[in-house]
Amino acid sequence: MSGFDGNNMIFQLFRRPANHDLIDRLRGEIVAAARDPVLYTDYGIEDGLEGRFETLTLHAALVLRRLNRMPPPAPEMAQDLTDSLFRYFDSAIRETGVGDSGLRKSMRSIAEAFLGRAAAYDKALNTGMPEIAAALARNVYDGRGEPGRLARYLAAASHQLDHTSLEDFTYGPVPFPRPAAIV
């Protein structure tokens, strides 16, 4: 007798070729969340290349953090998502006119910044609100803004994602809180 096996179905979705659409959807949802206008108008994040990189990194770090803490195949999904994000960064850099010679240096800088911020946010989320606010003040606001509201958003998003199953990620959407709802 054959029954529904959700885990087997999820593993089928994560075969590398079948994974492409899922990873593209997740990356698209991360990008959409990072581009929420409220983050720039109400939270005071710079609406430019640096600010957009920071919000994208913040949202991606949250999703990757959760996926890497789940059983397989979630860590493989996190790696595929990371690869997709870096292809996205590569494409964005090329669109600004950077040639192949400058691309390697730019990608190295982006990788260091992305991974450093992801590690800082992970550590801060494991420690508490003062550390979250300090990490955001350094990275997102470059010491020139008030990180309190964004710290509350980051904590709320992390809490929400901590209760998200692999199946929820698979069938979406990623349950980011609405920035306007956080005061």
C-alpha positions in Angstrom: 0.0 0.0 0.0 1.4 3.3 -1.0 0.8 6.3 1.3 1.8 10.0 1.1 5.4 10.4 2.1 5.9 14.2 2.4 9.6 13.8 3.2 10.2 11.7 0.0 8.3 14.3 -2.0 10.5 17.1 -0.5 13.7 15.2 -1.3 12.5 14.8 -4.9 12.1 18.6 -5.1 15.7 19.0 -4.0 17.3 17.0 -6.7 19.6 19.5 -8.3 17.7 19.9 -11.7 14.3 20.0 -10.0 15.6 22.5 -7.5 16.1 25.4 -9.9 12.6 26.8 -9.8 12.3 26.5 -6.0 15.6 28.3 -5.5 14.7 31.0 -8.0 11.4 31.5 -6.1 13.1 31.7 -2.7 15.7 34.2 -4.1 12.9 36.3 -5.6 11.0 36.4 -2.3 14.1 37.4 -0.5 14.8 40.2 -3.0 11.1 41.3 -2.8 11.3 41.5 1.0 14.5 43.4 0.9 13.0 45.9 -1.5 10.0 46.7 0.7 9.8 50.5 0.4 9.0 50.9 4.1 12.6 49.7 4.9 13.9 52.8 3.1 11.2 55.4 4.0 10.3 54.5 7.6 13.4 52.6 8.8 15.9 55.1 7.4 18.0 52.7 5.4 19.8 54.3 2.5 17.9 53.7 -0.8 20.9 53.0 -2.9 23.3 50.1 -3.9 24.7 49.8 -0.4 21.4 50.0 1.4 19.9 47.4 -0.9 22.8 45.1 -0.5 22.4 45.4 3.3 18.7 44.6 3.2 19.2 41.7 0.8 22.0 40.4 3.0 19.8 40.7 6.1 16.9 38.8 4.6 19.1 36.1 3.0 21.1 35.6 6.2 17.8 34.9 8.1 16.7 32.3 5.5 20.1 30.7 5.2 20.4 30.6 9.0 17.1 28.7 9.4 17.8 26.3 6.5 21.2 25.4 7.8 19.7 24.5 11.2 17.3 22.0 9.6 17.8 18.4 8.7 18.7 17.4 5.1 18.0 18.4 2.4 17.6 21.9 3.9 21.4 22.6 4.1 21.8 21.6 0.5 19.0 23.9 -0.3 20.8 26.7 1.6 23.9 26.1 -0.5 22.0 26.2 -3.7 20.3 29.4 -2.5 23.7 30.9 -1.6 25.0 30.1 -5.1 22.0 31.6 -6.6 22.4 34.8 -4.6 26.0 35.1 -5.7 25.0 34.7 -9.3 22.5 37.5 -8.7 25.3 39.7 -7.3 27.5 38.8 -10.2 24.8 39.8 -12.7 24.1 43.1 -10.8 27.8 44.0 -10.8 28.1 43.3 -14.5 25.1 45.5 -15.2 26.9 48.4 -13.5 29.6 48.1 -16.2 32.3 46.3 -14.2 34.4 44.2 -16.5 35.9 40.8 -15.9 39.1 42.2 -14.4 37.2 44.1 -11.7 34.6 41.5 -11.2 36.7 39.1 -9.3 37.8 41.8 -6.8 34.2 43.0 -6.5 32.9 39.5 -5.9 35.5 38.8 -3.3 34.5 42.0 -1.4 30.8 41.1 -1.7 31.5 37.6 -0.4 33.5 38.8 2.6 30.8 41.4 3.4 27.9 39.0 3.0 29.5 36.2 5.0 30.7 38.6 7.7 27.3 40.1 8.1 25.6 36.8 8.2 27.9 35.6 10.9 27.4 38.8 12.9 23.6 38.6 12.7 23.7 34.9 13.7 25.8 35.7 16.7 23.7 38.7 17.6 20.5 36.7 17.3 21.9 34.1 19.7 22.9 36.8 22.2 20.1 39.4 22.4 18.6 42.7 21.4 21.6 45.0 22.3 23.9 42.9 20.1 21.3 42.8 17.3 21.0 46.6 17.4 24.9 47.0 17.5 25.4 44.7 14.5 22.7 46.6 12.5 24.2 50.0 13.6 27.6 48.9 12.3 26.5 47.2 9.1 23.2 48.8 7.9 23.5 52.3 9.3 27.3 52.7 9.3 26.9 54.3 12.8 24.7 57.1 11.5 21.2 55.8 12.2 18.8 54.4 14.8 18.8 50.6 14.5 16.0 49.9 17.1 13.1 49.3 14.8 15.2 47.3 12.4 16.5 45.2 15.4 12.9 44.5 16.4 12.1 43.5 12.8 15.2 41.2 12.6 14.2 39.6 15.9 10.6 39.1 14.7 11.6 37.7 11.4 14.1 35.3 13.0 11.4 34.1 15.4 8.9 33.6 12.6 11.4 31.7 10.5 12.5 29.6 13.5 9.0 28.2 13.4 9.0 27.6 9.6 9.2 24.0 8.4 11.0 22.8 5.3 7.7 22.1 3.7 6.7 25.8 4.4 9.9 26.9 2.6 9.2 24.5 -0.2 5.7 25.6 -1.0 6.1 29.2 0.2 6.0 32.0 0.5 8.8 32.8 3.0 7.0 34.2 6.0 8.8 37.5 6.5 6.9 39.9 8.7 5.7 43.1 7.1 8.1 45.9 8.0 5.2 48.3 8.5 3.7 46.1 11.2 6.9 46.4 13.4 7.0 49.6 15.4 
